[in-house]
Amino acid sequence: MMDDLEARKLIRKLKTAKAIGKALQSMAPPSQEALQELNDAADAPMALTLAALVPLLPEPGLLQ
């Protein structure tokens, strides 16, 4: 997961405080596209779970 985020330039692995300081000053914020892709990937497991569970719910009124 971390390698994927690094490949998409959403994160950077830095080892020293100096490197972190330089990165904070020079790093551009992630693009809206990159953030949307990240959100979509995060929601995918939940969407699949819901899609599998919804057909198992009883019809309204069946349990009365």
C-alpha positions in Angstrom: 0.0 0.0 0.0 2.7 2.5 0.9 4.7 1.7 -2.3 1.5 2.4 -4.3 1.0 5.8 -2.5 4.6 6.6 -3.1 4.4 5.7 -6.8 1.4 8.1 -7.1 3.4 10.8 -5.3 0.9 11.1 -2.5 3.6 10.4 0.1 7.4 10.5 0.3 9.6 8.5 2.5 12.2 10.7 4.2 14.8 9.8 6.8 16.1 13.0 8.4 14.6 16.1 9.9 16.4 18.2 7.4 14.9 16.2 4.5 11.5 16.5 6.0 11.9 20.3 6.4 13.0 20.6 2.7 10.1 18.5 1.5 7.6 20.5 3.5 8.8 23.7 1.9 9.1 22.4 -1.7 6.4 19.7 -2.0 3.3 20.6 -4.0 0.0 19.5 -2.6 -1.6 16.3 -4.1 -3.8 16.9 -7.1 -7.6 16.6 -6.8 -7.4 13.6 -9.2 -4.9 11.8 -7.0 -7.0 12.5 -3.9 -10.2 11.2 -5.7 -8.4 8.0 -6.7 -7.3 7.5 -3.1 -10.9 8.0 -1.9 -12.3 5.7 -4.5 -9.8 3.0 -3.5 -10.6 3.4 0.1 -14.4 3.1 -0.5 -14.1 0.1 -2.8 -14.1 -2.6 -0.1 -17.1 -1.0 1.6 -19.0 -0.8 -1.7 -18.3 -4.4 -2.5 -19.5 -5.5 1.0 -22.7 -3.5 0.7 -23.4 -4.9 -2.8 -23.0 -8.4 -1.4 -25.2 -7.7 1.7 -28.1 -5.8 0.2 -29.6 -8.8 -1.6 -29.7 -10.7 1.8 -31.9 -8.1 3.4 -35.5 -9.2 3.7 -38.2 -7.4 1.8 -40.0 -4.8 4.0 -43.0 -6.4 5.7 -41.8 -10.0 5.3 -40.8 -10.3 8.9 -44.1 -9.0 10.3 
